[in-house]
Each structure stands twice: as structure tokens, then as C-alpha cells.
Amino acid sequence: MKANAPKWIVAVLWLLAAIDIVTGVEMFFFPSAWFFKLVPGVPETGPFNAHLVMDGGTFFLAVGIGLAAAARDPHRNAIAIVVAAVAGVMHSILHIYSHTAGLLSDDHLPTEIFGILIPAIVLIAIALILYRAPTPDRIAQPRAA
């Protein structure tokens, strides 16, 4: 029996999945365009390295595909949301460290807050909601005497 997740959770998962998949495709297939034109501030992170950008693209593609699977049945695929949340938290930590160490300018903080940190927090919240929600397989069934 499939438990229905709130519609807003499904919508957010589809949105984040689409963003990650598009980002992954851009990074993997168009690394130079992604690095120099698509995301503000990326060139200040260091010299262009196509292999490294494409590696990042595989990360975003995998997370996006996991979120798309989760959007189809959030309760059943909640672990994919946890994985995406962990990836987002680790990505956020890297950016917070880079700012506190003076490696990145503060000009792009809004992009990073709205594009990296808030999605990670939202995924954590969704995972907590899903793992706390009763589902048919978690509801104790009365035993026959």
C-alpha cells in the first residue's frame, strides 16, 4: 500500500530534482559555459578545470535522479532524500568554510544561501517529516489471538 506524501513535498522534490539534473547536464556536457557564464562567481574559485567541473556534474546528476525517484514515492524513497540532504549539507559546509577563510567574496552569498544552503535545510526538513510520518508498514497491526 502506497502512502501519500503531502503535495508540497512532491512539488519541492520535483523542483529540486529538475534544478540538480539541469545543473548536472550543464556541468557535464558544457563545463566551460557553466564555469564562466552560468553561475556567478565560479571563476573566482580558481582556474578552470574541465575534469573537475564534469565530476561535479556527475554529483548533481546522481542527486537529481535520486530526488526524481523520491518525488514519485517520497515515503518509499526517503533514503534518497537523506542522501541529497547530506550532499547539500556538505556542499554548504564547503562554501561556508570558503567564505570564512576569505577564499570567496561575499558578493555571491545570496546565490549560495538560496541555491545551496536553503535547499539542504528543506531536504533535511522533508526527510524528518517523512521519517516521522506513520506509513502502513510502520503502523502496528493487531495480532491475531
C-alpha positions in Angstrom: 0.0 0.0 0.0 1.5 3.3 -1.1 1.4 6.2 1.5 0.7 9.6 0.0 3.1 12.4 0.9 1.9 16.0 1.1 1.6 17.6 -2.4 4.0 20.3 -1.4 6.7 17.8 -0.6 6.3 16.1 -4.0 6.4 19.6 -5.8 9.5 20.6 -3.9 11.3 17.3 -4.7 10.4 17.6 -8.4 11.7 21.2 -8.4 15.0 20.4 -6.7 15.4 17.3 -8.9 15.0 19.4 -12.0 17.4 22.0 -10.8 20.0 19.4 -10.0 19.6 17.5 -13.2 19.8 20.6 -15.3 22.9 21.7 -13.3 24.5 18.3 -13.8 23.8 18.3 -17.6 25.3 21.8 -17.9 28.4 20.9 -15.8 29.0 17.6 -17.5 28.3 18.5 -21.1 29.1 22.2 -21.1 31.8 22.6 -18.4 33.3 25.8 -19.8 30.0 27.5 -20.2 28.9 26.5 -16.7 32.2 27.7 -15.2 32.5 31.1 -17.0 28.9 32.1 -17.8 26.1 30.3 -15.9 26.9 30.6 -12.2 28.1 34.0 -10.9 31.4 33.9 -9.0 32.6 30.5 -10.1 35.8 31.8 -11.8 37.0 33.3 -8.5 37.2 29.8 -7.0 40.4 29.1 -9.0 41.5 28.2 -12.5 39.1 26.3 -14.9 39.5 22.5 -14.7 37.0 20.8 -17.1 37.5 17.4 -15.5 36.7 18.8 -12.0 33.6 20.6 -13.3 32.4 17.4 -15.1 33.0 15.4 -11.9 30.7 17.9 -10.1 28.2 17.4 -12.9 28.0 13.7 -12.1 27.3 14.5 -8.5 24.4 16.8 -9.4 23.0 14.3 -11.9 23.1 11.5 -9.3 21.4 13.6 -6.7 18.8 14.9 -9.2 17.9 11.4 -10.3 17.6 10.3 -6.7 15.3 13.2 -5.9 13.2 12.5 -9.0 12.8 8.9 -7.8 11.9 10.2 -4.4 9.3 12.6 -5.8 7.5 9.6 -7.4 7.1 7.9 -4.0 8.6 10.0 -1.2 8.0 7.6 1.7 9.4 4.6 -0.1 12.5 6.5 -1.4 13.1 8.7 1.6 16.7 7.5 1.8 17.4 9.3 -1.5 16.2 12.5 0.2 18.6 11.9 3.1 21.5 11.3 0.7 20.6 14.5 -1.2 20.4 16.4 2.2 23.8 15.1 3.3 25.3 16.1 -0.1 23.7 19.6 0.3 24.9 20.0 3.9 28.5 19.0 2.9 28.3 21.4 -0.1 27.1 24.1 2.2 29.9 23.5 4.7 32.5 23.8 1.9 31.1 27.1 0.8 30.8 28.4 4.4 34.4 27.4 5.0 35.5 29.1 1.8 33.8 32.4 2.8 35.2 32.3 6.4 38.7 31.6 5.1 38.4 34.5 2.7 38.6 32.3 -0.4 35.3 33.6 -1.9 33.9 37.1 -1.9 30.7 37.9 -0.1 29.1 39.3 -3.4 27.6 35.9 -4.1 26.3 35.0 -0.6 22.6 35.4 -1.7 23.1 32.9 -4.5 24.8 30.5 -2.2 22.2 30.9 0.6 19.3 30.4 -1.7 20.9 27.9 -4.1 22.9 25.7 -1.7 22.0 26.2 2.0 18.2 26.6 1.9 17.7 23.6 -0.4 19.8 21.5 2.0 17.7 22.7 5.0 14.5 22.0 3.1 15.6 18.5 2.3 16.5 17.8 5.9 13.0 19.0 7.0 11.4 16.8 4.3 13.4 13.8 5.4 12.4 14.4 9.1 8.7 14.8 8.1 8.7 11.6 6.1 10.5 9.5 8.7 8.2 10.7 11.4 5.0 10.2 9.4 3.1 7.0 10.0 3.0 4.7 7.0 1.2 1.4 6.6 4.4 -0.6 7.1 5.1 1.3 10.4 1.7 1.1 11.9 1.5 -1.7 14.3 -1.1 -4.3 13.2 -3.1 -6.1 15.9 -2.0 -9.7 16.3 -4.5 -12.5 15.9 -5.0 -14.4 19.1 
